[in-house]
Amino acid sequence: MLDWIKVSDIQDIICEAGCLVSDIYEKRNFHVETKGDMTPVTEADKASSEFIVRALKKLYPDIPVISEEASLPSYDERKKWKYVWVVDPLDGTKEFIFRNGRFCINIALVEDGRPVFGMINNICDKEILWAFADGERGITRDGEESVLEASMEVPSRLRVAVSRFHLTESEMQYIDGLKAAGYDVELMPLGASSKQCMVAVGKVDICPKFGKCSEWDVAAGQVLVAATGGLVVNAETGGEVLYNKENILSSPFIMFSKRIHEEIKRGNRIFLTPDAEVEVKNDYLGAQRNEIINQDIMEKQLAKELIEFIHESPTNFHAVANAKKELLDHGFKQLFSGEAWQIEKGGKYFVTKNHSSLFAFEIGSGEIASDGFKIICAHSDSPTFRIKPNAEMPVAGQYLKLNTEVYGGPIMYTWFDRPLSMAGRVMLKSLNPLKPATQFVNFNRPLMVIPHIAIHFNRAVNDQGNPLSKQKDMLPVIAMINETFEKDNYLVKLIAEEMGVNKEDILDFDLTLYEFEKGCLFGVNEEFISTGKLDDLAMAFAGLKAFVNSEKCRKTKVLAIFDNEEVGSGTKQGAGSPILRTIVERIVFGLGGKPEDLYRAIHNSFMISADMAHALHPNYVEKHDPTNHPVLNGGPVIKINANQKYITDGDSAAVFKTICKMAGVPCQEFVNHSDMAGGSTLGNILLSQMEMRGVDIGNPMWAMHSVRETGGVKDNAYVIKAFTTFYNI
């Protein structure tokens, strides 16, 4: 027995490290980096490692320490060591990041390549398990100490624990072999070394691990399992699992509980060498397929929700009204710019401007100056045609068309020959002449069409195109004129009838056209979204979805949906106005902050400017940059421009890449073809008001500014995950 190892000392160390990790876990906005092997590391990993290494060296100065987050000495030096501490300061970093509640701290002592002492702090289950190789062992649950024992209860099914993130094909074949032998297998996807703890106490029967893992993932658990009567074998040799090897990687292994070990000792060798050649119905692979199918269903459901949101948002006014309803349903309180604001920590609020832009915020639990804001920005408007005053235009005494003005930069010929409707805002008389009443209207039926000229009148249209006049060619026909037709004030009468108001009460209106037909999914596997206004209601929808479903955190979360981006943002409700800066100021000052706190809050904030991006076009590959051309369903796109048309730089791109990695979604990069000028978006305009860190991103799409745009079903789900992760950290 290693009587010079004092269990209580190691418990104190692993318990204190657990408190460090838990404190960072509760902060939610912890820092995450990517290591050289593309695995994530958090500030919790580093803090725990530094503490444990320092504490062990103080207690046992003559014993070296190997920690996952510390530099590894050369093998020539290590192979001379008789004893070495092997430490995983945070086993289950992905579980920690994804907040799955399964992460541990592992400390093991290795003697001549064999683990002789192990301790695991199973943090989320509030238990510390320890054991020596000679069998002495114990467990502390909620401060109560007892002997660590393995249950011998025989369950109805064979319980096999597998990794939640890293299940391999060979492990599935092993499971197939058990099924072929007649065992009813219950798969238990678990994170980190909590699997090994459950094997030790008999809650799991078998834990196979054939994929890549490191010695610090296994050593402590091996001692616990062996000390409780279980067995750990090298899956390649059938012998021991050894440590402090040159590559510090663990051998493939299988852990068996005491109950299964007893069966093996009685001669049941099937657990060691199951026959995987027998054809079986692999329920787990079926479950995997079902999971893929369920994932596909979820992605398509989200895409259908996006299509519905866009269909119910034919104008910027309706988009904001729908977002407002969603916020109210989730307990947010509406504030008004002309009234005093009473805000408090944890409060959920929103304010609108001009009925066409919206700013929602949830006050974080931290200090506003040091924690700052997490902001996602999008816009509510899309290119369209606005109906002019005195719009009625009779033609040859037979047709009535409406006079329109182009809003933004639509691809105009895509609007021809489609059933169109109109919607918008109507201003009505009120008791206050400075504040007319506002109501929204949506005719929600096919009212008009912009007819294209027949090919017979322009035989060269397919070869030479048809230059379009905004004033002549793009006017919609709404009605036939007959003997009883009253063209004077026709449109006002139509509006009054639709709204059920007196036409004399209508003072003015902001009405625009929209395509009447609802969007849809298409493709052999319904992998594409076809609808209008993806630019930029797709980003507004994703931001709203993430905002209302994300968790409370220390930073103050903000969702900003601006108007008028398509015409330069230079309005009181656009990104070129000081409106977001004003709201940020009111939040800081409303929480008792001073100007100095405002400046610090802005410095400690991060903004995602979310506007759609161009995907590689299958028919115009040459229009794209040769090495940076995102594709549909390849994940959200980071937009980069050397001349700062976008706000992205190396720092902010790294942040968004990390967010996507944390969310488990891919991301892509877009740079313009160097011979072509690109567009701009909200980011730079916003940063003229506040010098905040930020990144320009968007989902990839085809036919931007067409009446019917195309996006990816997966991309919609991906960006919602990324935005939710951003709000959660």
C-alpha positions in Angstrom: 0.0 0.0 0.0 1.1 3.5 -0.8 0.9 4.7 2.8 2.6 7.9 1.9 -0.4 9.0 -0.2 -2.9 10.8 2.0 -6.4 10.5 0.4 -7.8 13.6 2.2 -5.0 15.7 0.7 -5.8 14.6 -2.9 -9.5 15.1 -2.1 -8.9 18.7 -1.0 -7.1 19.3 -4.3 -9.6 17.7 -6.6 -12.5 19.3 -4.7 -11.0 22.8 -4.9 -10.3 22.3 -8.6 -14.0 21.2 -9.0 -15.1 24.5 -7.4 -12.9 26.5 -9.9 -14.4 24.6 -12.8 -18.0 25.0 -11.5 -17.6 28.7 -11.0 -16.5 29.1 -14.6 -19.3 26.8 -15.7 -21.8 29.0 -14.0 -20.4 32.2 -15.6 -21.5 30.8 -19.0 -19.4 33.3 -20.9 -16.1 31.5 -20.4 -13.4 31.8 -22.9 -12.8 28.9 -25.4 -9.8 28.3 -27.7 -8.8 25.7 -30.2 -5.6 23.7 -29.7 -3.3 22.5 -32.4 -5.0 19.2 -32.7 -8.3 21.1 -33.3 -9.8 20.2 -29.9 -11.3 22.9 -27.7 -9.8 24.1 -24.5 -11.5 26.5 -22.0 -10.3 28.8 -19.3 -11.7 26.1 -16.9 -9.3 23.5 -18.3 -6.4 25.9 -17.8 -7.4 27.2 -14.3 -7.9 23.6 -13.1 -4.6 22.4 -14.5 -2.6 25.2 -13.0 -4.1 24.7 -9.6 -3.7 20.9 -9.6 -0.2 20.8 -10.9 0.9 23.5 -8.4 -0.8 21.7 -5.5 0.6 18.2 -6.3 4.1 19.6 -6.7 3.8 21.3 -3.3 2.7 18.1 -1.6 4.9 15.7 -3.5 7.8 17.7 -4.9 9.8 14.7 -6.1 7.0 13.3 -8.2 6.5 14.8 -11.7 3.1 15.7 -13.1 1.7 15.1 -16.5 -1.4 17.2 -17.2 -3.4 17.5 -20.5 -3.0 21.3 -20.4 0.7 21.4 -19.4 3.8 20.9 -21.6 4.9 17.3 -21.9 8.6 16.5 -21.2 10.5 14.3 -23.7 10.1 10.6 -23.5 13.8 10.1 -22.8 13.2 12.0 -19.6 9.8 10.4 -18.8 10.8 6.8 -19.2 13.2 7.2 -16.3 10.4 8.1 -13.9 9.2 5.5 -11.4 6.2 7.5 -10.3 4.2 10.1 -12.2 0.9 11.9 -11.6 -1.4 11.8 -14.6 -4.0 14.5 -14.6 -7.0 15.5 -16.7 -8.0 18.8 -15.3 -11.3 18.8 -17.1 -12.3 15.5 -18.7 -15.2 16.2 -21.0 -14.4 19.7 -22.4 -17.0 19.3 -25.1 -19.6 18.3 -22.5 -18.6 21.4 -20.5 -18.9 23.7 -23.5 -22.3 22.2 -24.7 -23.6 22.3 -21.1 -24.5 18.6 -21.1 -23.8 18.2 -17.4 -21.2 15.4 -17.8 -17.6 16.4 -17.0 -15.1 15.3 -14.5 -11.6 15.8 -13.1 -9.2 12.9 -13.1 -6.0 12.4 -11.0 -4.0 9.1 -11.1 -0.7 8.0 -9.8 1.3 5.7 -12.1 4.1 3.4 -10.9 6.3 1.9 -13.6 3.6 2.2 -16.2 0.8 0.9 -14.1 -1.9 3.0 -12.3 -1.8 2.4 -8.6 -4.1 5.2 -7.3 -7.0 7.0 -8.9 -9.5 9.7 -8.0 -12.3 11.2 -10.1 -14.4 14.2 -9.1 -17.7 13.5 -10.9 -18.6 17.2 -10.6 -22.2 17.2 -11.8 -23.2 14.2 -9.7 -21.5 15.8 -6.7 -19.4 12.7 -5.9 -15.7 11.9 -5.5 -14.6 8.3 -6.1 -11.1 7.1 -5.2 -9.2 3.8 -5.0 -5.8 2.1 -4.6 -4.7 -0.8 -6.8 -4.6 -3.0 -3.7 -8.4 -2.6 -3.3 -8.8 0.1 -0.7 -11.4 2.5 -2.0 -14.1 5.0 -1.0 -16.7 7.5 -2.3 -17.9 10.8 -1.0 -21.4 11.9 -2.0 -22.6 15.3 -0.8 -20.0 15.2 2.0 -20.9 11.7 3.2 -18.1 9.2 3.0 -18.6 5.4 2.4 -16.9 2.4 0.9 -17.1 2.3 -2.9 -18.9 -0.9 -3.8 -20.1 -2.3 -7.1 -23.7 -3.4 -7.4 -24.3 -7.1 -8.4 -27.9 -6.6 -9.4 -28.7 -8.2 -12.7 -30.5 -5.7 -15.0 -33.0 -6.7 -17.6 -30.6 -5.5 -20.4 -26.9 -5.4 -20.9 -25.9 -1.8 -20.3 -23.1 -0.6 -22.6 -21.7 2.9 -22.2 -20.4 4.7 -25.2 -19.0 8.2 -25.9 -21.6 10.8 -26.7 -19.3 12.5 -29.2 -16.8 9.8 -30.4 -18.5 6.5 -31.1 -16.4 4.5 -33.7 -17.4 1.9 -36.2 -15.3 -0.8 -34.4 -17.2 -0.1 -31.2 -20.5 -0.5 -33.1 -19.2 -3.8 -34.5 -18.3 -4.9 -30.9 -21.9 -4.1 -29.9 -23.2 -6.0 -32.9 -21.3 -9.1 -31.7 -23.0 -8.8 -28.3 -26.3 -8.6 -30.0 -25.4 -11.6 -32.2 -24.7 -13.6 -29.0 -28.3 -12.9 -27.9 -27.8 -10.0 -25.5 -30.4 -7.3 -25.3 -28.2 -4.3 -25.3 -29.1 -0.9 -23.9 -26.8 1.8 -25.3 -26.0 4.6 -22.8 -24.3 7.6 -24.4 -22.3 9.3 -21.7 -19.7 11.9 -21.5 -16.2 11.9 -20.1 -15.0 9.5 -17.3 -18.5 9.5 -15.8 -18.8 6.3 -17.8 -16.0 4.7 -15.8 -17.5 5.8 -12.5 -20.7 4.0 -13.5 -18.8 0.9 -14.4 -17.1 1.0 -11.0 -20.4 1.2 -9.1 -22.1 -1.4 -11.4 -24.6 1.0 -13.1 -22.9 0.2 -16.4 -21.9 -3.3 -17.4 -19.4 -2.6 -20.2 -17.5 0.4 -21.6 -15.6 -0.2 -24.9 -13.3 2.5 -26.1 -11.4 1.7 -29.3 -11.0 5.3 -30.7 -8.4 7.8 -29.9 -8.1 9.0 -26.3 -5.2 9.9 -24.0 -3.8 8.2 -20.9 -5.2 10.9 -18.6 -8.7 10.0 -19.8 -8.4 6.4 -18.5 -5.8 5.9 -15.7 -7.9 7.0 -12.7 -11.0 5.1 -14.0 -9.0 1.9 -14.5 -8.0 1.9 -10.8 -11.6 2.5 -9.7 -13.0 -0.3 -11.9 -10.3 -2.8 -10.9 -10.6 -2.0 -7.2 -14.4 -2.7 -7.2 -13.8 -6.1 -8.8 -14.1 -5.1 -12.4 -11.7 -5.7 -15.2 -9.9 -3.4 -17.7 -8.2 -5.1 -20.7 -6.2 -3.9 -23.7 -8.7 -4.6 -26.6 -5.8 -5.3 -29.0 -3.7 -7.7 -26.8 -6.1 -8.9 -24.1 -3.4 -7.8 -21.6 -2.8 -4.8 -19.5 -3.4 -1.1 -20.3 0.0 0.6 -19.6 0.8 4.3 -19.1 3.5 6.9 -19.6 4.2 5.5 -23.1 6.0 7.5 -25.7 2.9 8.9 -27.5 0.9 9.2 -24.2 -2.2 7.8 -26.0 -4.2 5.1 -24.4 -4.4 1.7 -25.9 -7.9 0.6 -27.1 -9.6 -0.9 -24.0 -12.7 -2.5 -22.6 -13.9 -1.9 -19.0 -16.1 -4.5 -17.4 -18.1 -4.2 -14.2 -17.7 -6.7 -11.3 -20.8 -8.6 -12.4 -19.5 -9.1 -16.0 -15.9 -9.9 -14.7 -17.4 -12.7 -12.6 -19.1 -14.1 -15.7 -15.7 -13.9 -17.6 -14.0 -15.8 -14.8 -16.6 -18.5 -15.0 -15.7 -19.0 -18.6 -17.9 -16.6 -20.6 -15.4 -15.3 -23.2 -18.0 -13.7 -25.5 -17.5 -10.3 -23.8 -13.8 -10.4 -24.7 -14.1 -11.6 -28.3 -17.7 -11.2 -29.5 -18.5 -12.6 -33.0 -19.2 -9.5 -35.1 -19.4 -11.5 -38.3 -22.9 -12.7 -37.6 -25.4 -10.6 -39.4 -27.7 -8.9 -36.9 -30.3 -6.3 -36.9 -28.2 -3.5 -35.4 -30.7 -1.5 -33.4 -28.1 1.1 -32.5 -27.3 1.8 -36.1 -31.1 1.9 -36.6 -31.2 4.4 -33.8 -28.4 6.3 -35.4 -30.4 6.4 -38.7 -33.5 7.4 -36.7 -31.4 10.2 -35.1 -30.3 11.4 -38.6 -33.9 11.2 -39.8 -35.1 13.1 -36.7 -32.3 15.7 -37.3 -33.5 16.0 -40.9 -37.1 16.4 -39.7 -36.0 19.1 -37.2 -34.1 21.0 -39.8 -37.0 20.9 -42.2 -39.4 22.0 -39.5 -37.2 25.0 -38.7 -37.1 25.8 -42.5 -40.9 25.6 -42.6 -41.1 27.9 -39.6 -38.8 30.3 -41.5 -41.0 30.2 -44.6 -44.1 30.8 -42.4 -42.4 33.7 -40.7 -41.6 35.3 -44.1 -45.0 34.6 -45.4 -46.6 36.3 -42.5 -44.1 39.2 -42.8 -44.9 40.7 -46.3 -43.4 44.0 -45.2 -40.9 45.4 -42.7 -43.8 46.5 -40.5 -45.3 43.0 -40.4 -41.9 41.5 -39.7 -41.4 43.7 -36.6 -45.0 43.1 -35.5 -44.4 39.3 -35.6 -41.1 39.6 -33.7 -42.9 41.7 -31.2 -45.6 39.1 -30.6 -42.9 36.4 -30.1 -41.1 38.5 -27.5 -44.4 39.2 -25.6 -45.1 35.5 -25.6 -41.7 34.9 -24.0 -42.3 37.4 -21.2 -40.6 40.5 -22.6 -41.9 43.9 -21.7 -42.3 46.7 -24.3 -40.7 50.0 -23.5 -41.3 53.3 -25.4 -38.6 55.8 -26.4 -40.6 58.8 -25.2 -41.1 57.4 -21.7 -38.7 56.9 -18.8 -37.3 53.4 -18.6 -37.1 51.4 -15.3 -34.8 48.5 -16.0 -33.2 46.0 -13.7 -30.8 43.0 -13.8 -32.4 40.0 -15.4 -35.1 42.1 -17.0 -36.4 41.4 -20.5 -37.4 44.3 -22.7 -37.8 45.6 -26.2 -38.5 48.9 -28.0 -39.6 49.6 -31.6 -38.9 52.5 -33.9 -41.2 53.6 -36.7 -43.0 50.2 -36.4 -40.3 48.9 -38.7 -37.2 48.3 -36.5 -37.0 46.5 -33.2 -34.4 46.3 -30.4 -34.8 43.6 -27.7 -32.5 43.2 -24.7 -32.2 41.0 -21.7 -30.1 42.4 -18.9 -27.3 40.1 -17.8 -26.5 39.1 -14.2 -22.9 40.5 -14.4 -21.6 44.0 -14.2 -22.5 45.9 -17.3 -19.1 47.8 -17.6 -17.0 44.7 -17.4 -19.3 42.2 -19.1 -20.7 44.4 -21.8 -23.2 43.3 -24.5 -23.6 40.4 -26.9 -25.4 41.8 -30.0 -26.8 40.2 -33.1 -28.0 42.7 -35.8 -30.1 42.0 -38.9 -32.6 44.1 -41.0 -36.3 43.9 -41.8 -36.5 45.4 -45.2 -36.1 43.8 -48.7 -36.1 45.1 -52.2 -39.5 45.7 -53.6 -41.8 48.3 -55.2 -43.5 51.0 -53.2 -46.8 52.4 -54.3 -46.7 56.1 -55.1 -49.3 58.7 -54.0 -52.1 59.2 -56.6 -51.1 55.8 -58.0 -54.0 55.1 -60.3 -53.1 55.1 -64.0 -55.8 54.2 -66.6 -54.6 52.7 -69.9 -56.7 53.0 -73.1 -59.9 53.2 -71.1 -59.5 49.4 -70.4 -56.9 48.7 -67.7 -55.9 50.3 -64.4 -52.3 50.0 -63.4 -50.6 51.5 -60.3 -47.7 53.9 -60.3 -44.8 52.5 -58.3 -41.3 53.4 -57.2 -38.4 50.9 -56.9 -37.3 50.3 -53.3 -33.7 49.1 -53.0 -32.1 47.0 -55.7 -34.4 44.2 -56.9 -33.6 42.0 -59.8 -36.6 43.5 -61.6 -37.3 41.0 -64.4 -37.9 38.3 -61.7 -41.1 40.2 -60.8 -42.8 39.8 -64.1 -45.8 37.6 -64.6 -46.2 36.6 -60.9 -49.3 37.0 -58.8 -48.6 40.0 -56.5 -50.3 41.4 -53.5 -49.7 44.5 -51.4 -49.3 45.2 -47.7 -48.0 47.9 -45.4 -48.9 50.6 -42.9 -51.9 53.0 -43.1 -52.0 56.3 -41.1 -55.5 57.2 -39.8 -56.9 60.3 -38.1 -56.5 60.6 -34.4 -57.2 63.1 -31.6 -53.6 64.2 -31.7 -52.6 65.8 -35.1 -48.9 65.1 -34.4 -49.5 61.4 -33.7 -51.8 59.8 -36.3 -53.1 56.3 -35.6 -51.3 53.5 -37.2 -52.7 50.2 -38.5 -51.3 47.5 -40.7 -52.9 46.0 -43.7 -52.2 42.9 -45.7 -54.5 42.1 -48.7 -53.2 38.5 -48.7 -54.7 37.6 -52.0 -53.4 37.9 -55.6 -54.3 41.4 -56.7 -52.1 42.3 -59.6 -49.4 41.3 -62.0 -46.5 43.1 -63.9 -46.9 41.6 -67.4 -43.9 41.0 -69.5 -44.0 41.9 -73.2 -44.4 38.9 -75.5 -41.4 37.5 -77.3 -43.1 38.3 -80.6 -42.6 42.0 -79.9 -38.9 41.5 -78.9 -37.4 38.6 -80.8 -33.9 39.3 -79.4 -35.0 39.2 -75.8 -33.3 35.8 -75.1 -30.1 36.9 -76.9 -29.8 40.5 -76.1 -32.0 40.9 -73.1 -34.5 43.6 -72.4 -33.3 46.8 -70.8 -36.0 47.8 -68.3 -37.4 51.2 -67.5 -38.4 51.5 -63.8 -41.1 54.0 -64.7 -42.5 52.2 -67.8 -41.9 48.5 -67.6 -42.4 47.8 -63.9 -46.0 49.0 -63.3 -48.5 46.4 -62.1 -52.0 46.0 -63.5 -54.7 45.7 -60.8 -58.1 45.9 -62.5 -60.2 46.2 -65.7 -62.0 49.4 -66.3 -65.8 49.2 -67.0 -68.6 51.6 -67.3 -69.2 51.8 -63.5 -65.5 51.9 -62.6 -64.5 54.8 -60.4 -60.8 55.4 -60.8 -60.6 58.5 -58.6 -59.3 57.5 -55.2 -59.7 53.9 -56.2 -56.8 52.7 -54.1 -57.9 54.6 -51.0 -61.4 53.1 -51.3 -59.8 49.6 -51.7 -57.8 50.1 -48.6 -60.7 51.4 -46.6 -62.9 48.5 -47.6 -60.1 46.0 -46.7 -59.6 47.6 -43.3 -63.2 48.3 -42.5 -62.6 52.1 -42.0 -64.0 55.3 -43.5 -61.9 56.4 -46.5 -62.0 59.9 -45.1 -60.0 58.8 -42.1 -57.1 57.6 -44.2 -54.4 60.2 -44.1 -51.6 58.4 -45.9 -50.0 55.0 -46.3 -46.7 53.1 -46.9 -47.7 50.2 -49.1 -45.4 47.9 -51.0 -45.8 44.9 -53.4 -44.9 41.4 -52.5 -45.1 38.0 -54.3 -48.3 36.3 -53.2 -47.2 32.7 -53.5 -45.8 31.2 -50.3 -42.3 29.8 -50.1 -41.5 26.1 -50.2 -38.9 23.4 -49.8 -37.5 21.8 -53.0 -34.9 19.4 -54.2 -34.9 15.6 -54.2 -34.4 15.5 -50.5 -36.1 18.9 -49.9 -32.7 20.4 -49.1 -33.4 23.9 -50.5 -35.6 26.8 -49.4 -37.3 28.9 -52.1 -38.9 32.1 -50.9 -38.7 35.8 -51.1 -37.0 38.0 -48.5 -34.4 35.5 -47.3 -32.3 38.6 -47.4 -32.5 39.4 -44.6 -35.6 38.0 -42.8 -33.7 34.6 -42.6 -31.2 36.3 -40.3 -33.8 38.2 -38.3 -35.7 34.9 -37.8 -32.6 33.1 -36.7 -31.6 35.9 -34.4 -35.1 36.0 -32.8 -35.2 32.2 -32.4 -31.9 32.1 -30.7 -32.6 35.2 -28.6 -35.8 33.9 -27.0 -34.5 30.3 -26.5 -31.1 31.1 -25.1 -30.2 31.0 -21.4 -29.6 33.9 -19.0 -26.0 34.9 -18.7 -23.7 37.6 -17.3 -23.5 39.7 -20.5 -26.5 41.7 -21.6 -28.0 40.1 -24.8 -29.3 42.4 -27.6 -31.2 41.6 -30.8 -31.3 44.6 -33.2 -33.5 44.4 -36.3 -33.0 47.6 -38.3 -35.0 49.0 -41.2 -33.8 50.5 -44.5 -30.6 48.6 -45.0 -31.4 48.1 -48.6 -31.4 51.9 -49.2 -28.4 52.8 -47.2 -29.6 52.8 -43.6 -29.7 56.6 -43.4 -33.0 56.9 -41.5 -34.1 57.3 -37.9 -34.8 53.6 -37.8 -31.7 52.5 -39.8 -28.3 51.5 -38.7 -26.9 54.8 -39.8 -28.8 56.6 -37.0 -27.6 56.7 -33.3 -30.6 54.5 -32.2 -28.6 51.5 -31.0 -26.0 53.7 -29.4 -28.8 55.5 -27.6 -30.3 52.3 -26.4 -27.0 51.0 -25.1 -26.5 54.3 -23.2 -30.0 54.1 -21.7 -29.3 50.6 -20.5 -25.9 51.5 -18.9 -27.2 54.7 -17.3 -30.5 53.0 -16.3 -28.4 50.5 -14.3 -26.7 53.3 -12.5 -23.6 53.4 -14.7 -21.5 56.5 -15.6 -20.0 57.5 -19.0 -16.8 55.6 -18.0 -19.0 52.5 -17.5 -20.5 53.0 -21.0 -17.1 53.2 -22.6 -16.0 50.1 -20.9 -19.2 48.2 -21.7 -18.7 49.0 -25.4 -15.1 47.9 -25.3 -16.1 44.6 -23.6 -18.9 43.8 -26.1 -19.1 41.8 -29.3 -21.4 42.2 -32.3 -22.5 39.8 -35.0 -23.7 41.7 -38.1 -25.9 39.1 -39.8 -26.8 39.7 -43.4 -27.1 37.0 -46.1 -24.0 35.9 -48.2 -23.5 34.7 -51.7 -23.2 31.0 -52.3 -21.2 29.5 -55.2 -23.5 29.6 -58.2 -23.5 26.4 -60.2 -23.8 28.2 -63.6 -21.4 31.1 -62.8 -18.5 29.6 -61.0 -16.1 32.1 -62.6 -17.8 35.0 -60.7 -16.5 33.7 -57.4 -13.2 33.8 -55.6 -11.2 30.7 -56.6 -10.5 29.5 -53.0 -13.3 31.2 -50.9 -16.7 30.3 -52.4 -19.2 29.0 -49.8 -21.8 26.5 -50.8 -25.4 26.0 -49.8 -25.8 23.8 -46.7 -22.2 24.3 -45.8 -22.8 26.4 -42.8 -22.9 30.2 -42.0 -20.4 32.3 -43.9 -17.8 34.7 -42.5 -17.6 37.7 -44.9 -14.2 39.2 -45.4 -13.0 42.2 -47.4 -9.5 43.8 -47.4 -10.9 47.2 -48.0 -13.2 47.0 -44.9 -16.5 46.7 -46.7 -17.1 44.2 -43.9 -16.0 44.6 -40.3 -14.5 41.1 -40.0 -10.8 40.9 -39.0 -8.7 38.0 -37.8 -9.7 38.5 -34.2 -13.5 38.6 -34.9 -13.3 35.7 -37.4 -11.6 33.6 -34.8 -14.4 34.4 -32.3 -17.1 33.3 -34.8 -15.2 30.2 -35.8 -14.9 29.2 -32.2 -18.7 29.8 -31.7 -19.5 27.5 -34.6 -17.1 24.8 -33.2 -18.8 25.1 -29.8 -22.2 24.8 -31.5 -21.1 21.8 -33.5 -21.8 23.4 -36.9 -19.5 24.1 -39.9 -18.7 27.6 -41.1 -17.3 29.0 -44.3 -15.6 32.1 -45.6 -16.5 34.5 -48.4 -14.2 36.9 -50.2 -15.1 38.7 -53.4 -13.5 37.8 -56.7 -10.8 40.5 -56.8 -12.0 41.8 -60.2 -15.5 42.4 -58.8 -16.8 45.0 -56.4 -18.8 43.6 -53.5 -21.7 45.0 -51.4 -21.7 46.3 -47.9 -24.0 45.7 -44.9 -24.9 46.8 -41.4 -21.5 46.3 -39.7 -19.5 49.3 -40.8 -22.4 51.6 -40.6 -23.0 50.5 -37.0 -19.4 50.9 -36.0 -19.4 54.5 -37.0 -21.5 54.9 -33.9 -19.7 52.5 -31.5 -16.1 51.2 -31.8 -17.1 47.7 -30.9 -15.5 44.3 -31.9 -17.6 42.6 -34.5 -17.9 40.2 -37.4 -20.0 40.2 -40.6 -21.6 36.8 -41.3 -24.6 35.5 -43.2 -26.1 32.3 -44.6 -25.2 31.4 -48.2 -27.9 31.9 -50.8 -28.5 32.2 -54.6 -30.2 35.0 -56.4 -29.9 37.6 -53.8 -32.6 40.4 -54.4 -34.6 38.2 -56.7 -38.3 38.0 -56.0 -37.6 34.3 -55.2 -34.3 33.5 -53.5 -32.8 30.2 -52.6 -31.2 29.1 -49.4 -30.2 25.8 -47.6 -32.3 23.9 -45.1 -29.3 22.9 -43.1 -27.9 26.4 -43.0 -31.0 27.7 -41.3 -30.6 25.2 -38.5 -26.8 25.7 -38.4 -27.0 29.5 -37.9 -29.7 29.2 -35.2 -27.4 26.9 -33.3 -24.5 29.2 -33.7 -26.5 32.3 -32.6 -27.9 30.4 -29.6 -24.4 29.3 -28.6 -23.2 32.9 -28.9 -26.0 34.1 -26.6 -25.4 31.3 -24.1 -21.6 31.8 -23.6 
